[in-house]
Amino acid sequence: MRINTIALMSGLGTLTAIAATVLLVIFVLPESKKNKFGKIGLILHNIFNFKFLIIEKILQVLYILSTCICVFVGLFSLLGFEGYLGHYMTWSGGTGLLLLLVGPITVRLFYELMMMGLLLVKNVIQINNKIKGEDSSPFATSAQQFLSTDGNTNSNSNSNDNSNSNSNNYNYYNYNGQ
């Protein structure tokens, strides 16, 4: 007798995901719950409220990986041959040389175009925040904000000035056109 549990496991996975989503929306997303779960809760709060853009770091890692792939595959292709052993052997060095020289340039251009789009989004958000009178750089110190326990990105943390207390409350999707 054959048993297939794929549909059952998919259904359980979907129900678990729905339950986790409801719990995160109730317990992590509200600003009032930001500091109640410690450092992990703050990290989750900042991730799910789009306090910084994760895609910037992901693109940097993918750029480095893609460039290394082009270089090393190109280098190893210089040493490669194709064909039957002893008969009709062809050298794949032309492909390797092309990949070694043109690959990193093409990868760089592709990732620069993606980063230009990301910088455009960051600059538009910065302009919107200046118009609203908030802190002008919500993503400037994203790593610092990601790791800080209080969510404050102000580098002058010794001052007791609360003028920047609302600077981290920018929600990426709450632009109302004003």
Secondary structure, DSSP 8 states (H G I E B T S, - for coil): -----HHHHHHHHHHHHHHHHHHHHHHTSSGGGTTTTHHHHHHHHHHHTTSS-THHHHHHHHHHHHHHHHHHHHHHHHT-EEEETTEEEEE-HHHHHHHHHHHHHHHHHHHHHHHHHHHHHHHHHHHHHHHHTS-S-TTTTHHHHHH-SS----S-TT----TTTTTT---TT-----
